[in-house]
Amino acid sequence: MKTKRKFFPANTADIPALESWLEDMALEGLFPLSFNGYYAKFRQGEPQKMTYRIEVPKYVQAEPPKTMRETYEDFGWQFVCHMWQKYYLFSSAEECPIEPHTDPLVQREQLEEAGVCVEETALPYAFVISGFDYLNGLAGFREGLFYIQDISSMMVAEYAAVKEGAYCIDVCGAPGGKGLHLAEKLGGSGSVQIRDLSEEKVALIEENIRRCGSSNVTAKRWDATLTDHDAIGLADLVIADLPCSGLGVLRRKADLRYRMTVSQEEELVQLQQKILDASSAYVKPGGALVYSTCTVHRAENEENVDWFLTRHPEFVSDMQRQIFPGEEAGDGFFIA
């Protein structure tokens, strides 16, 4: 790949100018690969000229990679440029949406007393926190009083509208955020089983269950592509948050913009359909299956829903929502 070095013509504290400059670069077909020290210097209040390393893939000059073009072609080129420069280019790892497991107002006061910046979100129980060194340095996190999860991911439990006493299965659940959120919604009643493929992922789920002290949550190792005959027709709610192309979280996983190919996306669609087939068997009559991905790729989202409803006429669609990156300060996400 060819690389070019570009100097930002103002200081890094001038955010509007920075965004405008990045948009101009995107329109020229130049997409930033790294922001050498941008956030560190910004946090420390050291506005100065910065060097940006701009990657120009040899197969791309005036347009994004092929997989990105095909994903966004329905929305228009200006939309692509806007999303690319505003939401996909900046890492927001130091701004963590949290979901408290205690009274939200009490948790907020405790965090602010510890010197943490706390901002409200669209959900009354969720906050965005920043201004801390590391999570394990926060007593509330160590004690399991809150959990880190993107606000778009939190919408899965919101739309699921689970009722107290329900039995829920999360078929691809590591590290456990959505399952623990459901358990919180259940108010200690019912039960949630969080599953994943490997021992390592199940161990991670179990670690988070212990830290959060969730008594109504268990973990199980299971290959989601296979039907678990012991679970057929038992679940009030099945969560299928499945492996996907990740095109809604490029700001967190920037390398995906160059590694993901059209053929890989096609393979993912086949995998998703196989898991949806198996997972549908666990839903009891009157129960619900929630399908979600962290992508904006229609073949993995709306087209998969159409495929599923054709194959499983016993199900009907209650809702579908495509969340774009930046909506409510969250990642790109799809829920049906």
Secondary structure, DSSP 8 states (H G I E B T S, - for coil): -EEEEEE-SS-TT-HHHHHHHHHHHHHTT-EEEE-TTHHHHHHTT-----EEEEEE-TT-SSS--HHHHHHHTTT-HHHHHHHIIIIISS--TTSEEEEESS-HHHHHHHHHHTT-EEEE-SSTT-EEEES-S-GGGSHHHHTTSEEE--HHHHHHHHHHT--TT-EEEETT-TT-HHHHHHHHHTTT-SEEEEEESSHHHHHHHHHHHHHHT-TTEEEEE--TTS--GGGTT-EEEEEEE-----TT-TTT-TTHHHH--HHHHHHHHHHHHHHHHHHHTTEEEEEEEEEEES---TTTTHHHHHHHHHH-TT------EEE-TTGGG---EEE-
